[in-house]
Amino acid sequence: MQQLLCSIVLLLVWACRAQTPTFSPKADTLHAEDGGQIALPAARRYALLQQDTSWATVLALHYRTLVFDGHLDTPSRMLQSFDFGRRHARANGHVDLPRMFEGGLDAAFFAIYVPAAYGESAAAVRYARRMIAEVQRQVAAHADSVALAYSAADVLRITRSGRKAILLGLEGGHALAGSPDTLRALYEAGIRYVTLTHVSSHSWADASQDRPRWNGLNEKGRALIREMNRLGMLIDLSHASDATFFDVLAVTQAPVILSHSSMRALVPTVRNASDEMLRALAQNGGVVLINFFDALVNPNFTAEVYTEAEQRTGGNLRQLWDAVYAIARERRLPGATLEDVLNHIDHAVQVAGIDHVGLGSDFDGVFALPSGLEDVTRLPWITYGLYQRGYSATDIQKLLGGNLLRVLSQVEHAAAALRAREGVPAAE
Ligand SMILES: [Zn+2]
């Protein structure tokens, strides 16, 4: 009887909190909010509240916050007849529309990922266009619950109507075939960021997992960066070499992003951002979006493990993950946990500042995820972890999506200012 009464009280507490949020965020973060419907199944919600009453506050905050992920690889699955509108088991993918609703993910950049093997070819551009068309087709088939977004204003309009907003990013820059015309054509096709490289260095920029060709960015690369600034295309420096990263910062007139990278100070791999890069990123006004990939957040992958893995690749770092996981199997190294991802967020906040960190899960692009973060339905547990670690509601809203939305908006404003200076009328 006492247990029953206790449960009723818990439910009442939750119901009240859900309607009257405990937090009143400052005016400057109010934009990063949406409809706020808590979509977690009732039984799960009830179980959480029994575990810890602070879940009432966390769920109310999570579901009314605009949660914006900078990097999902779901389009690669969509091109292989994955139906994004239907619920799938975790083994068949980390993200689909029903699970986006359950996890409270409101907006996401879908990676139009073109394998580096395509090189800088017309075939690479065709592959990108085929993937864009498939995303457009599947989004149109569920127009009542999802829409494509091309601007920060679109993201707000779509998510406030209770739908999910999908943006498109090109991964990587080799698919531009080195052509500013292709860059402009892909912008017209809806692409709003370019990950400059994937695992291979190419004719204008060096990658972190390949030998340098230019020691960063060459003149053709600098011209493409200026054109991205002019178009209002976000520049994504995940996968780029450190030298490319700093070369871009010297040229760009708008904030940049690292759409899916974690912290090198905690897991020392070239795919993660160093503290020096984080400080430069903060100066630039950009944002690092924390990758959940086990290889990038697992503290068991020490400098010694990575050094041995790099040696085993014989200098071909494109094979890095095979070597890392061969060592993990031999030594029976434990996998990462959700707490490890929170540690990477903490470190990024300590070094870059609260305004320069967000989420770039890499869901559907990785084969190993931390326990507790197995798919998109687990995002409320990130919010719970941040809340437990003492982050304020305002800070949590910045981390979950507000910072990325701000950068998107700033890049659009920078482009408008550049075009105005040139005397070119603003697009549309
Ligand atoms: Zn990637």
Residues whose N, C-alpha, C, O or C-beta is under 5 A from the ligand:
A	BS01	ZN	none
